[in-house]
Amino acid sequence: MPLTVARSGKSEHTVRRHIENIYERLEVNSKKEAIRAGHKLGFLKSMAKWVS
């Protein structure tokens, strides 16, 4: 996460909280589940090859 924080200019706490909110809205508990949910909802059309 430090690279994400550095690029965004936000604190690590803020970035972590945004990610937690996204997980909650998608009703998932991990990055892998979030990617799958995003793909299923049409947000990540070209990401399927990265998630098995």
C-alpha distances in whole Angstrom, upper triangle without the diagonal:
4,5,5,6,9,10,11,12,11,11,8,10,11,8,8,12,12,10,13,16,15,15,18,20,20,21,18,16,14,12,15,17,16,16,20,21,19,22,24,24,25,21,20,24,23,20,22,23,19,19,22
4,5,5,6,9,10,11,10,9,7,11,12,10,10,14,14,13,16,18,18,19,22,23,23,25,22,20,18,16,19,21,19,20,23,24,23,25,28,28,28,24,23,26,25,23,25,25,22,23,26
4,5,5,6,9,10,11,11,10,13,14,11,12,16,15,14,17,20,19,20,23,24,24,25,23,21,19,16,19,21,19,19,23,24,22,24,27,27,26,23,21,24,23,21,24,23,20,22,25
4,5,5,6,9,9,10,9,12,11,8,10,13,12,11,14,16,15,17,20,20,20,22,20,19,17,14,17,19,17,17,21,21,19,21,24,24,23,20,19,22,21,19,22,23,19,21,24
4,6,5,6,6,6,6,9,9,7,9,12,11,12,15,16,16,18,20,21,22,24,22,21,19,17,20,22,19,20,23,23,22,24,27,26,26,22,22,25,25,22,26,26,23,24,27
4,6,6,7,8,9,12,12,10,13,16,15,15,18,20,20,21,24,25,25,27,25,24,22,20,23,25,22,22,26,26,24,26,30,29,28,25,24,27,26,24,27,28,24,26,29
4,6,8,11,11,14,13,11,14,16,15,15,19,20,19,21,24,24,24,27,25,24,22,19,22,24,21,21,25,25,22,24,28,27,26,22,21,24,23,22,25,26,23,25,28
4,5,8,10,12,10,8,12,14,12,13,16,17,17,19,21,21,22,25,23,23,21,19,22,23,20,20,24,24,21,24,27,25,25,21,21,24,24,22,26,27,24,25,29
4,7,9,12,10,10,13,15,14,15,18,19,19,21,23,24,25,27,26,25,24,22,25,26,23,24,27,27,25,27,30,29,28,24,25,28,27,26,29,30,27,29,32
4,7,8,6,7,10,11,11,13,15,16,16,19,20,21,23,24,24,23,22,20,24,24,22,23,26,25,23,26,29,27,27,24,24,28,28,26,29,30,27,28,31
4,5,5,6,9,10,11,13,14,16,17,19,20,22,23,24,23,22,21,20,23,24,22,23,27,26,25,28,30,29,29,26,26,30,30,27,30,31,28,28,32
4,5,5,6,9,10,11,12,14,15,17,18,20,21,22,21,19,18,17,20,22,19,21,24,24,23,26,28,27,28,25,25,28,28,25,28,29,26,26,29
4,6,5,6,9,10,10,12,14,15,16,18,20,21,20,18,17,17,21,22,19,21,25,24,23,26,28,27,28,25,25,29,29,27,29,30,27,27,30
4,5,5,6,9,10,11,13,14,15,17,19,20,19,18,18,17,21,21,18,21,24,23,21,25,27,25,26,23,23,27,28,25,28,30,27,26,30
4,5,5,6,9,10,11,12,14,16,17,18,17,16,15,14,18,18,16,17,21,20,18,22,24,23,23,20,20,24,24,22,24,26,23,23,26
4,5,5,6,9,10,11,12,14,15,16,15,13,13,12,16,16,14,16,20,19,18,21,23,22,24,20,21,24,25,22,24,26,23,22,25
4,5,5,6,9,10,10,12,14,15,14,13,14,14,18,17,15,18,20,19,18,22,23,22,23,21,21,25,26,24,26,28,25,24,27
4,5,5,6,9,10,11,12,14,14,14,14,13,17,16,13,15,18,17,16,19,21,19,20,17,18,22,23,21,23,25,23,22,25
4,5,5,6,9,10,11,12,11,10,10,9,13,13,10,12,15,14,13,17,18,17,19,16,16,20,21,18,20,22,19,19,22
4,5,5,6,9,10,10,9,9,10,10,14,13,11,14,16,14,15,18,19,18,20,18,19,22,23,21,22,24,22,20,23
4,5,5,6,9,10,10,11,12,13,16,14,11,15,16,14,14,18,18,17,19,17,18,22,23,21,23,25,23,22,24
4,5,5,6,8,9,10,11,10,13,11,8,11,13,11,10,14,15,13,15,13,14,18,20,17,19,22,20,18,21
4,6,5,6,5,6,7,8,11,9,6,10,12,10,10,14,14,14,16,14,15,19,20,17,18,21,19,17,19
4,5,5,6,8,10,12,14,11,10,13,14,12,13,16,16,15,18,16,18,21,23,21,21,24,22,20,22
4,5,8,11,12,13,15,12,10,13,14,10,11,15,14,12,15,14,16,19,22,20,20,24,22,20,22
4,6,9,10,11,12,9,7,10,10,7,8,11,11,10,13,12,13,16,19,17,17,20,19,17,19
4,7,10,12,12,9,8,12,11,9,11,14,13,13,16,15,17,19,21,19,19,22,20,18,19
4,6,8,9,6,6,10,9,8,10,13,13,13,16,15,16,18,20,17,17,20,18,15,16
4,7,9,7,8,11,11,11,13,16,16,17,19,18,18,21,22,18,18,21,18,15,17
4,5,5,6,9,10,11,12,14,15,16,18,17,16,19,19,16,16,18,15,12,14
4,5,5,6,9,10,10,12,14,15,16,14,13,16,16,13,13,15,12,10,13
4,5,5,6,9,10,11,12,14,15,14,12,15,15,11,11,12,10,7,9
4,5,5,6,8,10,10,12,14,13,13,15,16,12,12,14,12,9,11
4,5,5,6,8,10,10,12,11,10,13,14,11,12,15,13,10,13
4,5,5,6,9,10,11,9,7,10,11,8,8,11,9,7,11
4,5,5,6,9,10,10,9,10,11,9,8,11,10,7,9
4,5,5,6,9,9,9,11,13,11,11,14,13,11,13
4,5,5,6,5,6,8,11,9,10,13,13,11,14
4,5,5,6,4,6,8,7,7,11,11,10,12
4,5,8,8,8,11,10,9,13,14,12,13
4,6,8,9,12,12,12,16,16,15,17
4,6,6,9,10,11,14,15,15,17
4,6,9,9,11,14,14,14,17
4,6,5,8,11,11,11,14
4,6,7,10,11,12,14
4,6,7,9,11,13
4,6,6,7,10
4,5,5,8
4,6,7
4,7
4
